[in-house]
Amino acid sequence: MRVIAGAYKNITGPVQELVVDIEYLDVRLKKGMALSHAAKKGYTSFCYLIEGAGEFDDTKLEQAQLILFTEAGSIAIKAIEDIHYIFVTGKQLNEPIAWGGPIVMNTREELEIAFRELDEGTFIKKKSRVWTSEDSSPPLRGIISNSLWLLDNSAKKLQCALLLKF
């Protein structure tokens, strides 16, 4: 298991100084193994299955499927075959959501500004390097490697754009 952000069993991930309290784990389990994740009250959690098949709280998932959890408690995972998944849990923001394709903002007006900046080439204000899972130790301060995610907690649903390259 790799901790990308947050902490798990006294291991802290390299992503620091995030605005919300999150836990982001990259997990691999061998066939027959089981694991549970804690879901706190006021948090929304999801698991995205990258490879294999498994049971996620008695719901069978297969490759490229996602399950959303909005209740507090323990989330039980069992590997039906070797699995690779990400687990993300985050404190609910209860903010409005305006989603336009690849861009997520709080209002339609902010979306319009973002798309105008995108057209003008000013949306990305500083140059950056894309880090992949093959990099030995990418400087993940303030970013989440290879994915963009958003939890729409006020409506208790997930709106998620995953750009995974595992």
SVG drawing of the C-alpha trace seen along z (x, -y; Angstrom):
<svg xmlns="http://www.w3.org/2000/svg" viewBox="-28 -35 41 51">
<polyline fill="none" stroke="black" stroke-width="0.4" points="0.0,0.0 1.2,-3.5 -0.1,-6.5 -0.3,-9.4 -2.1,-11.9 -3.1,-11.9 -2.0,-9.3 -2.6,-5.6 -1.2,-3.6 1.4,-6.2 2.5,-6.6 2.1,-10.1 1.9,-10.6 4.1,-13.0 1.1,-15.3 1.0,-18.0 -0.7,-21.3 -4.1,-20.4 -7.1,-22.6 -9.3,-19.7 -8.6,-16.7 -8.2,-13.7 -6.8,-10.2 -5.7,-8.9 -4.3,-5.4 -3.0,-3.3 -3.7,0.3 -2.8,3.8 -4.2,7.0 -3.5,10.6 -6.4,13.0 -8.2,13.9 -6.8,11.0 -9.1,8.6 -8.7,5.0 -11.0,2.4 -10.9,-1.3 -12.5,-3.7 -15.0,-6.2 -15.5,-9.1 -18.7,-11.0 -18.9,-14.0 -16.6,-12.4 -17.4,-11.0 -15.3,-8.0 -14.8,-6.1 -12.9,-3.2 -11.9,-3.0 -10.8,0.5 -7.9,0.3 -7.4,4.0 -9.0,7.3 -12.2,8.1 -13.2,7.6 -16.0,7.2 -16.4,3.7 -18.9,3.8 -20.5,6.8 -20.7,5.1 -18.7,6.9 -16.6,4.5 -14.6,5.3 -11.8,3.4 -12.6,-0.3 -15.6,-0.5 -16.1,-2.9 -18.1,-2.7 -19.2,-5.7 -19.7,-5.6 -21.5,-8.5 -22.0,-6.9 -19.6,-6.7 -18.3,-3.3 -15.9,-0.6 -15.6,0.3 -14.6,3.9 -12.7,4.9 -12.0,8.5 -9.9,9.5 -11.7,12.1 -8.6,12.1 -5.5,9.9 -6.7,6.3 -5.3,2.8 -7.5,-0.1 -7.4,-3.6 -9.2,-4.6 -10.1,-8.2 -11.9,-9.7 -12.3,-13.4 -14.1,-15.9 -17.3,-17.1 -16.9,-20.7 -20.6,-21.5 -19.8,-23.9 -21.7,-24.5 -20.4,-22.7 -20.2,-24.0 -18.8,-21.4 -17.9,-22.1 -16.1,-19.2 -12.6,-19.0 -13.0,-22.1 -14.7,-22.2 -15.4,-25.5 -18.0,-26.7 -20.1,-28.9 -21.0,-29.2 -19.3,-32.6 -16.0,-31.0 -16.4,-28.4 -16.8,-31.1 -13.6,-32.8 -11.7,-29.6 -12.7,-28.7 -11.8,-32.2 -8.4,-31.9 -8.0,-28.5 -8.7,-30.0 -6.3,-32.9 -3.6,-30.5 -3.5,-32.0 -5.4,-29.3 -2.3,-27.5 -0.4,-30.2 2.9,-28.3 4.7,-25.6 4.8,-22.2 6.0,-18.7 3.7,-15.7 4.9,-12.9 3.9,-9.3 4.0,-6.2 7.3,-5.3 9.1,-8.3 11.0,-7.3 10.1,-10.2 8.1,-13.0 7.7,-16.2 4.0,-15.8 3.7,-18.8 0.2,-20.3 -0.9,-18.0 -2.4,-14.5 -0.5,-12.4 -2.2,-11.4 -5.7,-12.2 -8.2,-15.0 -11.0,-14.5 -14.0,-16.3 -16.5,-15.2 -19.9,-16.8 -20.8,-16.3 -23.8,-18.7 -25.7,-16.4 -24.1,-13.2 -22.9,-12.1 -19.5,-11.9 -18.4,-13.8 -15.0,-12.4 -12.6,-12.8 -9.9,-10.2 -6.8,-10.6 -5.1,-7.4 -1.9,-6.2 -1.0,-3.1"/>
</svg>
